[in-house]
Amino acid sequence: MGTAAWLVWREDGWKAQTHTLGLFLVQWLLNALWTLLFFGMHQTRISFAEIVLMWIAITLTLKGFWGASPGQNGGQGIKLTELAGSLLVEIQPQCPPRREE
């Protein structure tokens, strides 16, 4: 996840990628919150709702990474942001919204 965010930041920096990197930070914070809710506080119902939000945030982050404007690499070969999106694809199936009782 960190490598993916770094690749997007590397394209144009924080100012040009504020929205995309902001989405990344939201999904990262939701990921940390889920761990606290589920394992720390044993709030299964709340953690289920939170994981649905996290899944949505990951989807928006993926779209943002793939759609981020090409920066300093000048569009040569694969865009770094496309590579960043590819790195995040694997985390979405790991947090499917399912209810555990």
N, C-alpha and C positions, 0 to 999 in steps of 0.2 A: 504494500500500500504506500509506503513511504517513497519507494523508487518511482512509482507512478506519479505521485504528486510532484516529486522533484523534476521529472521529465516535463511536466506541464509548466512548472515554474521556470524551467530553463528556457522554454520557448521565448517568452517575452517578459518574464518577471511578474511580480505580484500585481502591479497596477493594471497590466493588460489582461491578466487572467484572474482578476478578483472574484468574479462570479463563479467560475469553475473551481478555483481553489477554496472558495467559501463553501461550496457544496461538499467538497472533500472533507473539510473540517467538520461540517455538520454530521456527515455519516460516520466520521471517526469518533466524534463525541457520543453519538447514539450507540456506537459499538461499545464504548467504555461504560456507558450508562446501563446497557443491557446486562453486562457482566455483574454490575453491582446489584441491579434489581433481581436477577435470576439467582445468582449464586450467593450473594451477600445477604439479601433481604428475603429471599424465597417468595417473591411476589410473582407467581406464575401468570396470573391474569394480566397484570400491568406489563410484565415483560413480554407477553404475547403481543399486546397492542404496540409496545415499543419496537419489537422486531419487525412488525409490519411497516412502521414508519422508517426503520432502518433500511428495509428492503427498497422502499420507494426512494430514499435518499441515495442508495447505491445505484439504482437505475438512473436517476438524474445525474449523478456524478459520472457514470459511464457515458451517457449522452453528451455531457459537457466536455469530457476528455476527448471523445472522438470528434466533437464538433468545434473544438478550440481552434482559433486561427493559427496558421503556420507562422512561425516567427523567424528567428535568425538562421534556421537551417535552409531557408529559401525554397522549401518544397522539394528538396532533393530526396528522392527515394521515399521511404515511408516517413510520414510525419511523426515526430516524437510523441505528439499527443495521441496518435493512433496506437502507438506502442504502449503508451501509458494506459489507455483504455483496455488494451488486450491483457495487460497485467492485472487489471481489476476484475475481469470477467470471471475468474475462478472463485472470487469470494461471494458472489451472489448466490450460487446454488448451496453454499455452506450455511446460509441462514434463511431457509425457506420459512414462510409464515405458516407454522403449524401449531396447533394447540396441544399441549401436553398436560394431562391431569394426573 
